[in-house]
Amino acid sequence: MKMYIYNSEIGRFEIRQIEHKRYDLWINEEMLGSYESAERAAEDVANFNTDYIEWDKLKNELENVPTDLSQWAEIKEESPQL
C-alpha cells in the first residue's frame, strides 16, 4: 500500500491507499474523503476543495502548495517477508 504526505501550514495531509484503487484523504487524523485515485485527492488539496474549513479558507493566500501528486512525499509500505 502507498501513502503520500504533504506537510502544510496547518497540519499534515495524508493520502492513504486503503484498497487496490481506493484512497482516503486525511489531515491530522481526521478523514476528509475517499477517492478513486490519489491524484484526485491531491487535486482537492491543491484546489482548496477538501471540506476542511481551516484549509479551504486559505485559497489565494498560500504559496508553494503542491499542484499535483508528484510534489507530495511518497511512502511505500513494505510487505512482510515470510
N, C-alpha and C positions, 0 to 999 in steps of 0.2 A: 504494500500500500504506500501511497505517496502523501506527502504533506508539504504545503507551501506556506511560507511565513513572510509577513511584512510588518515591521515594527513602525507604527505610525506615531504621530504626536500625541494621540490619545490612548494608545494601547496596542496590543499585539493582535493583528489579524492572522487567522489561520484558515487555510483551505485544506480540509481533511478528506482523503478518499475513504469512503465507507463501504463501497461495493465496486464491482468492475467499472461501471460507468455512472457512479453517483458520488457527489462531493458535497460536504457541508461547509458553510462559511461561519466562522466563529470570531468573536472578539472578547478577550478577557474572560473566557469560559462561558460566554453567552452565545448560543447558536442563533444566527441571523437568518439562515435559509438553507435550502437544499437545491442542488443544481445537477444538470446532466453532464456538465463539464467544468473542470477547474477554471478554464478560460472565461466562462460566463460569470463565475463568482468574482474573479479578478476584475472583470469589466464593471460589475456593480460597484466595487470599491472605487475604481478609477472615476466612475461617473457620479459618485456620492449618492448612490441609489440602493442603500443597504437596509433601509427602515430602522437604522440605528441613529437616532436623532443627533446625538453628540458628534457623529461623523458627518452625516448628511448636511448639517447646517454650516459646515466649513467649506462648502463648494465655493470656488473662486477666491478662497483665502489662503490655501496651502500651495506650496511649490514642491517639486520633487516627489509627487505622488506617482507610483508606478502606473504606467499607461497600459501595460499588459502583463500577462503571467510571467514572461521571460525575465522580468525585473524583480520577481519575488525570489526568496531563498527556497530552494527545493531540498527536502529531506526525504530520503528513501529508506523505508523501513526494511530491514533485512529479515528474511525468513529464517527461522531457526534451522540449523543443520542437524539432521538426525543421524 
